[in-house]
Amino acid sequence: MDQESTDDRPSPAGPQENRVTSPNASDRRGPLVYVGSYTPDMEGHGTGITVCRQDPDSGLLGTPSAAIPAISPSYLTRHPSGRFLYAVSERAGEGAVGAYSVQDERLVPLGEVSTLGAGPCHLAADPTGRFVVVANYGGGSVTVHPIADDGTLGEAATHVRLTGSGPVADRQAASHAHQVTFAAGGGWLVVCDLGSDTVYHLNFDAEAGTIAEGPKVTLPPGTGPRHIAYGPKDLAWLAGELNATVTPLRGDPRTGALTVAGKPFVLSGGEGAPSGIVASADGRFVYAANRGPDTISVLAVDGAELSLVEEIATGGAWPRDLALVGEVLYVANQRGDTITGFRCDPGSGRLTALGVALATGSPTSVLA
């Protein structure tokens, strides 16, 4: 790791028009839901960031406001205050991260800065609200950007390059940072490196925005760590994109450092490319999306062991991201140009399809 101061291609089809909604969905005052997308520069059909509201009764999404123009805002995150939203611009060349002021159902652009790397695909705001951290997939690096009082972003204060490789020649010739998230109250920055089969735990200084070496977890060769979902206690679950697994991990309650806690669960008979993963609020169930089979696997948690409750079709193509909003699971079907919704049974974890909650071009992430 050197410190300095994709394959998710959309389909040629356009957005579907057979959207299912309730008659008064746009009049309900449920939570706001934001949808990121791939735009034409990445061969997508999206136009930027879509803002809509969840109908609290039906779970469907109301008529969206006009999309906020942006270049492939493939992943989104909020400021802890809720006043600002940040989005990566996943360009083929050097990418950027943009800032927006949240004005009810409108987003007001506040400008963008370079991420100093190609293909930024994920980002997170630190719990103190002082910095946004970005994962550059193509550049195999992480950048830390200061947040001003008005929500605008500064140029990178820290730039960390990851090093390493794995056995899957076309995907692991070099490091590929795929997710950044915070653990242990923000003192640890967790980075999933798909290219080197490594999950890094980096010491994060929330005063200075600097990163220092920390413990790391090395997964079996060819795992391809993509995303981690944290439960309410000390357990977390890692989606392995390249070997179609979900691996239970356990965090040290003092440091947040992770270790492998149990046997990996193999999704869809080992087929596909897992993407989004989320845990229920009580930690009893894990939901994992799998591209190729285009399914959601519902996994029951028993200690550090996982068992299959059901595997259900997403109702779309190439599910790239998941989000739980209350008891509704939303699936961003990137190549199906839809967000589909599912009602989650809190007792069994099972899913009931609600249909197409939103027709929108090349959705890549859902944030509420």
Buried (B, 14 or more C-beta within 10 A) or exposed (E): BEBEEBEBBBBEEEBBEEBBBBEEBBEBEBEBBBBBBBBBEBEBBBBBBBBBBBBBEBBBBBEBBEBBEBBBBBBBBBBBEEBBBBBBBBBEEBBBBBBBBBEEEEBEBBEBBBBBBBBBBBBBBBBBBBBBBBBBBBBBBBBBBBBEEEBBBBEBBBBBBBEBBBEBEEBBEBBBBBBBBBBBEBBBBBBBBBBBBBBBBBBBBBEEBBBEEBBBBEBBBBBBBBBBBBBEEBBBBBBBBBBBBBBBBBBBEEBBBBEBBBEBBBBBEEEBBBBBBBBBBEBBBBBBBBBBBBBBBBBBBEEBEBEEBBBBEBBBBBBBBBBBBBEBBBBBBBBBBBBBBBBBBEEEBBBEEBBBBBBBBBBBBBBB
